[in-house]
Amino acid sequence: KIFDSPGHVTFFSSQPVFGDDPFMKGVVKVESATEDNTAALSVMMVDIPAAQQVIVDTGSVDFGACVLAGSSDCVEDPSSSDSFMFTAAVCLTPVVTSVEISSGAQNMSSLPLEGVNGAELTITGSGFSDNSCQNEVSIGENGKCTVSAATATSIIV
């Protein structure tokens, strides 16, 4: 299971072996990030750390036909001369507040609602890019959607 949204998830390892109590019971508590988190990359082969050859960022990442828009000025780039650093920034993390079938055929008799071939979804929230190619939406493992329109507060797929 992927724990990717805030909340509590109760789990049981198996059916009860003796009596009415599960063999192992627990709760996973997932919290929203309230502050930025910077961490160093760590690559190990058993107990031997990999050497990291840190070079100056040349800005040479190829984004294909997608021209990047927007700014990441809300957080400072991490820097280190001896390891690669990554920052998960709250100000750059999109938040989804609702998803609804906005047009097209749908099965109103099922819960949750089911969109039928050609249905259009509107995802509402904050922190999205106005540039459609910077937003990626998937439904399930193989259901990559085509973003047809986007603003900072909504995505239509």
Backbone torsions as a table, in degrees:
resi	resn	phi	psi	omega
1	LYS	NA	138.4	175.9
2	ILE	-98.0	124.1	179.4
3	PHE	-97.8	94.3	-173.2
4	ASP	-122.6	13.2	175.8
5	SER	-142.8	150.3	-178.1
6	PRO	-61.0	145.9	176.9
7	GLY	146.1	-172.8	179.1
8	HIS	-117.2	136.3	176.9
9	VAL	-124.1	121.7	177.4
10	THR	-93.5	137.5	-180.0
11	PHE	-133.0	155.4	175.7
12	PHE	-130.2	136.4	-176.9
13	SER	-76.4	-29.5	-179.5
14	SER	-167.0	176.7	175.3
15	GLN	-66.7	154.7	178.6
16	PRO	-56.3	137.2	178.4
17	VAL	-90.0	-50.5	178.1
18	PHE	-127.4	132.2	177.4
19	GLY	73.3	-152.8	-175.9
20	ASP	-102.3	-3.8	-176.2
21	ASP	-90.4	138.6	176.2
22	PRO	-64.6	155.9	179.9
23	PHE	-60.8	-46.4	177.8
24	MET	-143.5	128.4	-177.8
25	LYS	-126.8	144.2	178.4
26	GLY	-159.2	173.0	178.0
27	VAL	-133.1	131.3	173.7
28	VAL	-102.3	124.9	179.5
29	LYS	-107.0	118.9	179.5
30	VAL	-108.6	124.7	-178.8
31	GLU	-115.4	148.7	174.2
32	SER	-70.2	144.7	176.4
33	ALA	-68.1	132.8	178.1
34	THR	-109.2	-7.8	177.6
35	GLU	-148.0	160.7	180.0
36	ASP	-67.4	150.6	179.5
37	ASN	-131.9	122.4	177.8
38	THR	-113.2	134.3	-179.0
39	ALA	-140.5	153.5	178.0
40	ALA	-89.8	146.1	174.3
41	LEU	-69.4	136.5	177.8
42	SER	-129.8	121.3	177.1
43	VAL	-124.8	125.3	-176.8
44	MET	-127.5	147.3	168.5
45	MET	-116.3	100.7	-169.7
46	VAL	60.5	-104.7	179.0
47	ASP	-117.4	18.9	-180.0
48	ILE	-105.8	117.7	179.7
49	PRO	-73.9	143.7	176.8
50	ALA	-75.0	145.4	175.1
51	ALA	-74.4	139.2	178.9
52	GLN	-114.9	119.4	179.7
53	GLN	-98.2	88.5	-176.3
54	VAL	-78.1	126.8	176.8
55	ILE	-121.5	164.1	179.0
56	VAL	-65.8	137.3	178.5
57	ASP	-63.9	122.1	-179.4
58	THR	-95.5	-5.9	-178.5
59	GLY	67.9	26.0	-173.4
60	SER	-95.6	22.0	178.3
61	VAL	-71.5	130.2	-179.0
62	ASP	-91.3	116.6	178.7
63	PHE	-101.6	16.1	179.0
64	GLY	62.7	-135.9	-177.7
65	ALA	-80.9	-6.4	-178.5
66	CYS	-82.4	112.9	177.3
67	VAL	-87.6	118.1	-176.1
68	LEU	-67.2	134.2	178.7
69	ALA	-125.2	160.4	179.2
70	GLY	91.4	176.7	-174.6
71	SER	-130.5	148.7	173.6
72	SER	-114.1	27.8	-177.7
73	ASP	-69.3	-7.9	-177.6
74	CYS	-74.0	-10.9	179.2
75	VAL	-139.7	143.0	179.8
76	GLU	-82.2	140.1	176.9
77	ASP	-64.6	135.6	177.4
78	PRO	-71.1	150.8	178.3
79	SER	-139.1	143.9	178.1
80	SER	-158.7	144.1	178.9
81	SER	-93.8	-8.3	-176.6
82	ASP	-124.1	-3.0	175.5
83	SER	-155.4	155.4	176.2
84	PHE	-77.0	135.4	-176.5
85	MET	-119.5	147.0	178.8
86	PHE	-132.4	139.5	177.9
87	THR	-120.6	128.0	170.0
88	ALA	-96.3	110.0	-174.2
89	ALA	-104.3	128.4	178.7
90	VAL	-58.1	-39.9	-176.9
91	CYS	-69.0	-14.7	179.5
92	LEU	-107.4	6.5	-178.1
93	THR	-97.8	116.1	179.3
94	PRO	-66.0	153.3	178.2
95	VAL	-126.5	126.1	177.7
96	VAL	-97.8	125.7	179.4
97	THR	-106.4	-23.7	176.5
98	SER	-160.8	155.4	174.6
99	VAL	-136.1	127.8	179.2
100	GLU	-141.6	152.3	174.1
101	ILE	-79.2	112.0	-173.0
102	SER	-95.4	-20.2	174.8
103	SER	-162.5	164.4	179.5
104	GLY	93.6	176.2	-176.5
105	ALA	-72.1	143.7	177.1
106	GLN	-148.2	155.4	178.8
107	ASN	-95.6	98.9	-176.1
108	MET	-74.3	-13.9	-176.8
109	SER	-86.8	-5.3	-178.7
110	SER	-106.7	151.3	173.9
111	LEU	-126.5	126.4	-3.4
112	PRO	-68.7	166.7	-179.4
113	LEU	-58.8	145.0	178.4
114	GLU	-117.4	126.4	173.4
115	GLY	-85.3	142.6	179.4
116	VAL	-102.5	162.2	-177.2
117	ASN	-37.6	122.7	178.7
118	GLY	94.2	-4.1	178.8
119	ALA	-67.8	150.3	-178.4
120	GLU	-113.5	133.0	178.2
121	LEU	-105.2	141.6	170.6
122	THR	-114.2	122.6	178.5
123	ILE	-105.1	124.0	-177.2
124	THR	-112.9	144.8	179.2
125	GLY	171.9	-141.1	179.5
126	SER	-148.3	160.0	176.8
127	GLY	82.9	11.0	176.8
128	PHE	-81.1	166.5	176.3
129	SER	-92.8	145.2	173.3
130	ASP	-69.2	-19.9	-178.3
131	ASN	-89.6	111.4	-174.7
132	SER	-52.1	-38.7	-175.5
133	CYS	-71.6	-11.3	177.3
134	GLN	-88.8	-5.3	178.4
135	ASN	-108.2	128.5	176.2
136	GLU	-118.4	132.9	-179.8
137	VAL	-129.0	132.2	175.9
138	SER	-130.8	147.1	173.7
139	ILE	-120.0	112.5	-175.1
140	GLY	75.2	-169.8	-175.8
141	GLU	-76.7	-31.2	-174.6
142	ASN	-117.8	13.0	-173.0
143	GLY	-103.3	57.7	178.1
144	LYS	-67.0	128.5	-176.6
145	CYS	-98.3	155.0	173.8
146	THR	-92.6	121.4	178.1
147	VAL	-80.1	117.6	-178.1
148	SER	-94.2	-23.3	178.2
149	ALA	-158.1	152.0	179.6
150	ALA	-153.9	145.2	169.8
151	THR	-133.4	-179.5	178.7
152	ALA	-65.6	-18.2	-176.1
153	THR	-120.3	-1.0	177.8
154	SER	-154.4	151.8	176.1
155	ILE	-131.3	134.9	176.3
156	ILE	-114.5	125.6	179.3
157	VAL	-125.1	NA	NA
